[in-house]
Amino acid sequence: MIFQGTKPSDFSKRSIIIILIGFVIIGLAVYLFAQLAEDVIEEEKFAFDQLVTDWVQGIQAPWLGTFFGWVTELGSVMFLSIASVLFALFIFFFTKKSRWVIVYFAINMLGISLLTKVLKLIFERQRPEVLAQYDGTGFSFPSGHSTGSIVFYGFMIYMVSTTGWKKSIRYIINILLGALIFLIGFSRVYLGVHFPTDILAGFAFGVSWLFVCIYALELTLWRQRRRQKKA
C-alpha cells in the first residue's frame, strides 16, 4: 500500500481529497484502457473512430496540415527525449528540488516508453495509414505520442502546481499545457496515422502511469521530510 505506515492526521483534508480523486482517475483510466484493449484484441470496429475520422476529413486544409505537422513533433520521441534531459539538468543545477524529482521523472519517462512499446507488440494493431514523415510507422495501439505527451507535459503540470507562483499564472500555464496534450493527440488523428481510440487508450494508460509515479514521488518526499524532522 502506497501510504503504509502513515496516519490520517498526517494529511490535511485537501491532501486526502486529492489522493482520493487521483485514485478515482486511475481507476477510470484503467477501466477505459481495458475496455478499448479488449475490443482491439477482438478486432471490433469502433463507431467512434469512424465518426471522428469522417469529421476530421471534412475539415482538412493545407494550413491545418502544416500546423498539426509542427504540433505532432512536440510529442515525438526525439523532442521529448531532448526536453527530458534538459529538464533533468535544469532541476539538478538550477533548483533546490530534491534529487528524487529527477529519479521519478526518469522512471516516469523511461517507464512509459518501455510499456508503450510492449503494449504495441501485444496488440499489433495496424495503423490507418503508414507515414514515416510523421513517425507513423510500427503498430498503432496505444499511441506513443499520446502516452509520451501526457506523462511529460502532465509532469510539467504537476511541477508548476507545486511552485509558489501566483495562482493565476499557474492556472494559465497548466491550461496551456493541457491544451497542448490534447492537440498532440488530435494531431495524430488529423494526420491520419492513428485511430481516435489509439489516442484515448494512450491518454488513459499514460495518465494512470503518471499518477502512479507522482504518488510514489510524493510518498518518497514525505518520508524524506519526516526523517529530516526526526534528525
JOJO-V136057 format. One record per pair of residues at least 24 apart in sequence whose ideal C-beta (glycine too) atoms are under 7 Angstrom apart, sorted by the first residue. I is the first residue (numbers start at 1). J is the second residue. D is the distance in whole Angstrom. If there is no record, write none. Layout:
# JOJO-V136057
I|J|D ; I|J|D
This chain:
# JOJO-V136057
2|215|6 ; 2|219|6 ; 3|219|7 ; 22|211|5 ; 22|215|7 ; 25|207|7 ; 25|211|6 ; 26|208|5 ; 26|211|5 ; 29|204|4 ; 29|207|5 ; 29|208|5 ; 30|208|5 ; 32|200|7 ; 32|204|4 ; 33|201|5 ; 33|204|4 ; 33|205|5 ; 36|197|5 ; 36|200|6 ; 36|201|5 ; 37|123|7 ; 37|201|7 ; 40|123|5 ; 40|125|5 ; 40|141|5 ; 41|123|7 ; 46|197|5 ; 48|196|6 ; 48|197|6 ; 49|195|5 ; 49|196|5 ; 49|197|6 ; 52|189|6 ; 52|196|4 ; 56|189|6 ; 56|190|6 ; 64|190|7 ; 68|187|4 ; 68|190|5 ; 68|191|6 ; 69|134|7 ; 69|191|7 ; 71|183|5 ; 71|184|6 ; 71|187|5 ; 72|134|6 ; 72|145|6 ; 72|184|6 ; 72|187|4 ; 72|188|6 ; 72|191|6 ; 74|180|7 ; 74|184|6 ; 75|145|4 ; 75|148|6 ; 75|149|4 ; 75|184|4 ; 76|135|6 ; 76|145|7 ; 77|148|7 ; 80|148|5 ; 80|152|5 ; 83|152|7 ; 84|109|5 ; 84|152|7 ; 98|221|6 ; 98|224|6 ; 100|217|6 ; 100|220|5 ; 100|221|6 ; 100|224|7 ; 101|217|7 ; 104|213|5 ; 104|216|6 ; 104|217|4 ; 105|155|6 ; 107|213|6 ; 108|151|5 ; 108|155|6 ; 108|210|7 ; 108|213|4 ; 109|151|6 ; 109|152|7 ; 111|209|6 ; 112|147|5 ; 112|148|6 ; 112|151|5 ; 112|206|6 ; 112|209|5 ; 115|209|7 ; 116|142|6 ; 116|144|5 ; 116|147|5 ; 127|193|6 ; 127|194|7 ; 128|192|6 ; 128|195|6 ; 129|192|4 ; 129|193|6 ; 131|191|7 ; 131|192|7 ; 131|193|5 ; 134|191|5 ; 134|193|5 ; 136|193|3 ; 140|194|6 ; 140|195|6 ; 140|198|5 ; 141|198|5 ; 141|201|6 ; 142|198|6 ; 142|201|4 ; 142|202|4 ; 142|205|5 ; 143|185|7 ; 143|188|6 ; 143|194|5 ; 143|198|4 ; 143|199|5 ; 143|202|4 ; 145|184|6 ; 145|188|5 ; 146|185|5 ; 146|188|7 ; 146|199|5 ; 146|202|3 ; 146|203|5 ; 146|206|6 ; 147|202|5 ; 147|205|6 ; 147|206|4 ; 149|181|5 ; 149|184|4 ; 149|185|7 ; 150|181|5 ; 150|203|6 ; 150|206|4 ; 150|207|6 ; 150|210|6 ; 151|206|5 ; 151|209|6 ; 151|210|5 ; 153|177|5 ; 153|180|6 ; 153|181|5 ; 154|181|7 ; 154|207|7 ; 154|210|5 ; 155|210|7 ; 158|214|6
